[in-house]
Amino acid sequence: MVSVKNILLVRTDRIGDVVLSLPMLSVLKYHYPEAKISVMVREYTRQLVEHHPAVADVILWDETKPRSSYRALLRRRRFDIAIVPYPRFHLALLLFLSRIPVRVGTGYRWYSFLFNKRIYEHRKDAKRHEVEYNLNLLKTLGIVPVGEPEFIFPISDESKEKIDNILKERNIQSFAVLHPGSGGSARDWKAENFSALGDELSRRYHLQIVVTGGPGDEQIVRNVQRGMKTPAVSFAGEFSLEELAALYLRAKLFVSNSTGPLHIAAMVGIPVIAFYPPIVQCSAVRWGPFTKKKRVFTADNQQCRYCQGGACRSNVCMDQITVPQVTEAAGELLREYV
């Protein structure tokens, strides 16, 4: 390709998916330093990319808007390359009709003919991490990334100051974060387990407990609080993603099911503990926290009286992960990294 002036990365799915695509931006900017890189995301993930040093512009995807308006926009912008880690027919067709010359995507969908640079990997097999799958898409452009993937998420001084003031007002100092929801993306460790863990973290490691949650998590967060013998502070639904990252940055430990905020916590560099079901598509191999500061627990469906080695059908498998196991893992991480 003689000249690349405009590149579009399309990632219109959820928080964790966007976070695990961030390393693509630095690699693209390195290989196309003169190119203008735009990212298409939903409004609620906008903050994850809008201040990235490699990103020149953010295009907000809204399902309610007519596709023709996006087609007109993309044609005006004259993109040279569009990359789609999250393949959907309507997106592939949109890029094709927008006359973007190079369209990068999977080769394993019935509509893959709409991409003209294709990679043949089944992500559902979960043989690699999502970060690797995303970066492998760039090989279709002749790009072979080297070194450790780079996660950049600038957190403003305003967000840090806001969080610091709130922590000071609430007299919260040395604390751990529990995030008991998953937004339906995985099987969940029970609220009562998070409650018992919170009490143990408080008793054994003298940590205050903060509970976070996204939209729809209010009830499970209340359940965790009510189940604890020691007080816990809820910040469910109170912060933007940038403010949430600033909060996690101040924490000693983060514990959650497989969900987007887990990847934000890992990205800002605090120790994390994560829980995963025995489902290949939800595997920690693909969706685990991308950090060395971690302990990961995966339930075993061979040991589950309901699944008996077959498909995981309920949260019962997750009961194999015990509070004492997680408490010990927390102690190991705190001794090693805090």
C-alpha positions as CSV (number, residue, x, y, z in Angstrom):
1,M,0.0,0.0,0.0
2,V,1.6,3.2,-1.2
3,S,0.0,5.7,1.3
4,V,-2.2,5.1,4.3
5,K,-3.8,8.3,5.6
6,N,-6.9,7.1,7.5
7,I,-7.4,4.0,9.5
8,L,-10.6,2.9,11.3
9,L,-10.7,0.4,14.1
10,V,-14.3,-0.9,14.7
11,R,-15.0,-2.2,18.2
12,T,-18.7,-1.7,19.0
13,D,-19.1,-4.3,21.8
14,R,-18.4,-4.2,25.5
15,I,-15.9,-2.7,28.0
16,G,-13.5,-5.7,28.3
17,D,-13.5,-6.2,24.5
18,V,-12.4,-2.6,23.9
19,V,-9.8,-2.7,26.7
20,L,-8.2,-5.8,25.1
21,S,-8.1,-4.1,21.7
22,L,-6.1,-1.1,23.0
23,P,-2.7,-2.6,22.1
24,M,-3.7,-2.6,18.5
25,L,-3.7,1.2,18.5
26,S,0.0,1.7,19.5
27,V,1.0,-1.0,17.0
28,L,-0.9,0.7,14.2
29,K,0.5,4.1,15.0
30,Y,4.0,2.7,15.1
31,H,3.7,1.2,11.6
32,Y,1.7,4.1,10.1
33,P,3.0,7.1,12.0
34,E,1.5,9.6,9.5
35,A,-1.9,8.1,9.5
36,K,-5.0,9.4,11.3
37,I,-6.5,6.6,13.4
38,S,-10.2,6.7,14.3
39,V,-12.1,4.3,16.5
40,M,-15.8,3.4,16.3
41,V,-17.2,2.5,19.7
42,R,-20.4,2.9,21.7
43,E,-21.0,5.9,23.9
44,Y,-20.4,3.9,27.1
45,T,-16.9,2.8,26.1
46,R,-15.9,6.1,24.6
47,Q,-13.7,7.1,27.5
48,L,-11.5,4.1,27.0
49,V,-10.2,5.4,23.7
50,E,-10.9,9.1,23.4
51,H,-7.6,10.3,25.1
52,H,-5.4,7.6,23.7
53,P,-2.3,9.3,22.1
54,A,-2.7,7.2,18.9
55,V,-6.4,8.1,18.5
56,A,-7.3,11.2,16.4
57,D,-11.0,10.8,16.4
58,V,-13.9,8.7,17.9
59,I,-17.0,7.8,15.9
60,L,-19.9,6.8,18.1
61,W,-21.9,3.8,17.0
62,D,-25.6,4.0,17.7
63,E,-27.9,1.2,16.6
64,T,-30.9,3.5,16.4
65,K,-29.3,5.7,13.7
66,P,-29.9,4.9,10.1
67,R,-27.0,2.9,8.5
68,S,-27.1,5.3,5.6
69,S,-25.9,8.1,7.8
70,Y,-22.8,6.1,8.8
71,R,-22.2,5.1,5.2
72,A,-22.2,8.8,4.2
73,L,-19.8,9.6,7.1
74,L,-17.3,6.9,6.3
75,R,-17.3,7.8,2.6
76,R,-16.5,11.4,3.5
77,R,-13.7,10.4,5.7
78,R,-12.1,8.3,3.0
79,F,-10.7,5.6,5.2
80,D,-7.9,3.5,3.6
81,I,-8.1,0.6,6.1
82,A,-10.9,-0.7,8.4
83,I,-10.2,-3.4,11.0
84,V,-13.0,-5.3,12.6
85,P,-12.1,-7.5,15.7
86,Y,-15.8,-7.9,16.5
87,P,-17.4,-9.2,13.3
88,R,-21.0,-8.6,12.6
89,F,-22.8,-8.7,9.2
90,H,-24.1,-5.2,9.4
91,L,-20.6,-3.8,10.2
92,A,-19.0,-5.8,7.4
93,L,-21.6,-4.7,4.9
94,L,-21.3,-1.1,6.1
95,L,-17.6,-1.0,5.4
96,F,-18.1,-2.7,2.1
97,L,-20.7,-0.2,1.0
98,S,-18.6,2.7,2.3
99,R,-16.0,1.7,-0.3
100,I,-13.1,1.3,2.2
101,P,-10.4,-0.3,0.0
102,V,-8.9,-2.6,2.7
103,R,-11.3,-4.3,5.1
104,V,-9.7,-6.7,7.7
105,G,-11.8,-9.3,9.4
106,T,-12.3,-13.0,10.0
107,G,-12.4,-15.6,7.2
108,Y,-14.8,-17.9,9.1
109,R,-18.2,-16.1,8.7
110,W,-20.7,-16.6,5.9
111,Y,-20.3,-12.9,5.1
112,S,-16.5,-12.9,5.2
113,F,-16.4,-12.2,1.5
114,L,-17.1,-8.6,2.5
115,F,-13.6,-8.5,4.0
116,N,-10.7,-8.6,1.5
117,K,-8.0,-9.2,4.2
118,R,-9.0,-12.2,6.1
119,I,-7.5,-14.2,9.0
120,Y,-8.5,-17.8,9.6
121,E,-8.7,-18.3,13.4
122,H,-11.7,-19.6,15.4
123,R,-11.8,-17.4,18.5
124,K,-14.5,-19.7,20.0
125,D,-11.8,-22.4,20.5
126,A,-10.1,-20.1,23.0
127,K,-6.6,-21.3,22.2
128,R,-5.1,-17.8,22.6
129,H,-5.8,-14.7,24.6
130,E,-8.1,-12.1,23.1
131,V,-5.2,-9.6,22.9
132,E,-3.3,-12.1,20.7
133,Y,-6.4,-12.7,18.5
134,N,-6.7,-8.9,18.0
135,L,-3.1,-8.4,17.2
136,N,-3.1,-11.3,14.8
137,L,-5.6,-9.4,12.6
138,L,-2.8,-7.0,11.8
139,K,-0.7,-9.8,10.3
140,T,-3.0,-9.5,7.2
141,L,-1.4,-6.0,6.8
142,G,2.1,-7.4,7.0
143,I,2.4,-6.2,10.6
144,V,4.0,-8.6,13.1
145,P,4.0,-7.0,16.6
146,V,7.0,-7.5,18.8
147,G,7.4,-7.0,22.5
148,E,4.8,-6.8,25.2
149,P,1.3,-5.5,24.3
150,E,0.9,-1.9,25.4
151,F,-2.2,-0.7,27.3
152,I,-2.6,3.0,27.4
153,F,-5.5,4.6,29.3
154,P,-4.8,8.2,30.4
155,I,-6.5,9.1,33.6
156,S,-7.0,12.8,34.1
157,D,-5.8,14.7,37.1
158,E,-9.4,15.8,37.6
159,S,-10.6,12.2,37.9
160,K,-7.8,11.3,40.3
161,E,-8.5,14.3,42.4
162,K,-12.3,13.5,42.5
163,I,-11.6,10.0,43.7
164,D,-9.0,11.1,46.2
165,N,-11.5,13.6,47.7
166,I,-14.2,11.0,48.0
167,L,-11.9,8.5,49.6
168,K,-10.8,11.2,52.1
169,E,-14.4,12.2,52.9
170,R,-15.4,8.5,53.5
171,N,-12.2,7.9,55.4
172,I,-11.2,5.1,53.1
173,Q,-7.5,4.4,53.1
174,S,-6.2,0.8,52.6
175,F,-8.9,-1.0,50.6
176,A,-9.8,-3.9,48.4
177,V,-12.4,-3.7,45.6
178,L,-15.1,-6.4,45.2
179,H,-17.0,-6.4,41.9
180,P,-19.6,-9.2,42.2
181,G,-21.5,-8.7,38.9
182,S,-20.6,-9.7,35.4
183,G,-23.2,-8.2,33.2
184,G,-24.3,-11.6,32.1
185,S,-21.0,-12.3,30.4
186,A,-20.1,-15.3,32.6
187,R,-21.2,-17.6,35.4
188,D,-20.9,-15.7,38.7
189,W,-19.3,-16.5,42.1
190,K,-22.2,-16.0,44.5
191,A,-22.8,-12.8,46.4
192,E,-22.6,-14.6,49.7
193,N,-19.1,-15.7,48.8
194,F,-18.1,-12.1,48.1
195,S,-19.6,-11.1,51.5
196,A,-17.6,-13.8,53.3
197,L,-14.4,-12.9,51.4
198,G,-14.9,-9.2,52.3
199,D,-15.1,-10.1,56.0
200,E,-11.9,-12.2,55.7
201,L,-10.0,-9.5,53.8
202,S,-11.0,-7.1,56.5
203,R,-10.1,-9.4,59.4
204,R,-6.9,-11.0,58.1
205,Y,-5.4,-8.2,56.0
206,H,-6.9,-5.1,57.6
207,L,-8.4,-3.9,54.4
208,Q,-11.5,-1.8,54.0
209,I,-14.0,-3.1,51.5
210,V,-15.3,-1.1,48.5
211,V,-17.9,-2.7,46.2
212,T,-18.4,-1.6,42.6
213,G,-20.9,-2.5,40.0
214,G,-22.3,-1.4,36.7
215,P,-25.9,-0.7,35.5
216,G,-28.1,-3.5,36.7
217,D,-25.7,-4.6,39.5
218,E,-27.3,-2.6,42.2
219,Q,-29.1,-5.5,43.8
220,I,-26.1,-7.9,43.9
221,V,-24.0,-5.1,45.4
222,R,-26.6,-4.5,48.1
223,N,-26.7,-8.3,48.7
224,V,-22.9,-8.3,49.2
225,Q,-23.1,-5.4,51.6
226,R,-25.9,-6.9,53.6
227,G,-24.2,-10.2,53.9
228,M,-21.0,-8.7,55.4
229,K,-20.4,-8.4,59.2
230,T,-18.0,-5.5,58.6
231,P,-19.1,-2.3,56.8
232,A,-18.5,-2.0,53.1
233,V,-18.9,1.1,50.9
234,S,-20.8,0.8,47.6
235,F,-19.9,2.9,44.6
236,A,-22.1,1.0,42.2
237,G,-23.1,3.1,39.2
238,E,-21.5,6.3,40.6
239,F,-18.4,6.7,38.4
240,S,-17.5,7.1,34.8
241,L,-15.0,4.5,33.4
242,E,-12.1,7.0,33.9
243,E,-13.1,7.6,37.4
244,L,-13.5,3.9,38.0
245,A,-9.9,3.4,36.8
246,A,-8.8,6.2,39.2
247,L,-10.5,4.4,42.0
248,Y,-8.9,1.0,41.1
249,L,-5.6,2.7,40.9
250,R,-5.8,3.5,44.6
251,A,-6.8,0.0,45.6
252,K,-4.6,-2.7,47.0
253,L,-6.6,-5.6,45.4
254,F,-9.4,-6.2,43.0
255,V,-11.6,-9.3,43.0
256,S,-14.3,-10.1,40.5
257,N,-16.0,-12.4,38.1
258,S,-15.0,-12.3,34.4
259,T,-16.2,-8.8,33.4
260,G,-15.0,-5.5,31.8
261,P,-13.9,-3.7,35.0
262,L,-11.6,-6.6,35.7
263,H,-9.6,-5.7,32.6
264,I,-9.6,-2.0,33.7
265,A,-8.1,-3.0,37.1
266,A,-5.5,-5.2,35.4
267,M,-4.6,-2.4,33.0
268,V,-4.0,0.2,35.8
269,G,-1.6,-2.3,37.4
270,I,-3.2,-3.5,40.7
271,P,-3.2,-7.2,41.7
272,V,-6.4,-9.0,40.6
273,I,-8.3,-12.2,41.4
274,A,-10.7,-13.5,38.9
275,F,-13.3,-16.3,38.6
276,Y,-14.1,-18.3,35.5
277,P,-16.7,-21.0,34.6
278,P,-15.7,-24.2,32.9
279,I,-17.0,-23.0,29.5
280,V,-14.5,-22.9,26.6
281,Q,-15.9,-19.7,25.1
282,C,-15.5,-18.0,28.5
283,S,-12.1,-19.5,29.2
284,A,-9.5,-17.6,31.2
285,V,-7.1,-18.6,28.4
286,R,-8.9,-16.1,26.1
287,W,-10.5,-13.7,28.6
288,G,-8.1,-13.8,31.6
289,P,-6.7,-10.6,33.1
290,F,-3.7,-9.6,31.0
291,T,-1.2,-9.1,33.8
292,K,1.3,-11.0,35.9
293,K,-0.3,-9.7,39.1
294,K,-3.1,-12.2,39.2
295,R,-4.6,-15.3,40.6
296,V,-7.2,-17.0,38.4
297,F,-9.7,-19.6,39.6
298,T,-11.6,-21.8,37.1
299,A,-14.3,-24.2,38.1
300,D,-14.1,-27.8,37.0
301,N,-17.2,-29.2,35.4
302,Q,-15.9,-32.8,35.9
303,Q,-16.4,-32.3,39.6
304,C,-19.8,-30.7,39.3
305,R,-22.7,-33.0,40.3
306,Y,-25.0,-31.2,37.7
307,C,-22.6,-31.0,34.7
308,Q,-20.7,-34.3,35.3
309,G,-18.2,-33.4,32.6
310,G,-20.7,-32.1,30.1
311,A,-21.8,-28.6,29.2
312,C,-22.0,-26.1,32.1
313,R,-25.7,-25.5,32.9
314,S,-25.7,-23.5,36.1
315,N,-23.7,-21.5,38.6
316,V,-23.3,-24.6,40.8
317,C,-19.8,-25.3,39.3
318,M,-18.6,-22.0,40.7
319,D,-19.3,-23.2,44.2
320,Q,-16.1,-25.3,43.9
321,I,-14.1,-22.1,44.3
322,T,-14.0,-21.6,48.1
323,V,-13.6,-18.5,50.2
324,P,-10.6,-19.9,52.1
325,Q,-8.8,-20.6,48.7
326,V,-9.4,-17.0,47.6
327,T,-8.4,-15.5,50.9
328,E,-5.1,-17.3,50.7
329,A,-4.6,-16.2,47.1
330,A,-5.3,-12.6,48.2
331,G,-2.6,-12.9,50.9
332,E,-0.1,-14.1,48.4
333,L,-0.8,-11.2,46.0
334,L,-0.6,-8.7,48.8
335,R,2.7,-10.0,50.1
336,E,4.1,-10.2,46.6
337,Y,3.0,-6.9,45.1
338,V,1.8,-4.5,47.8
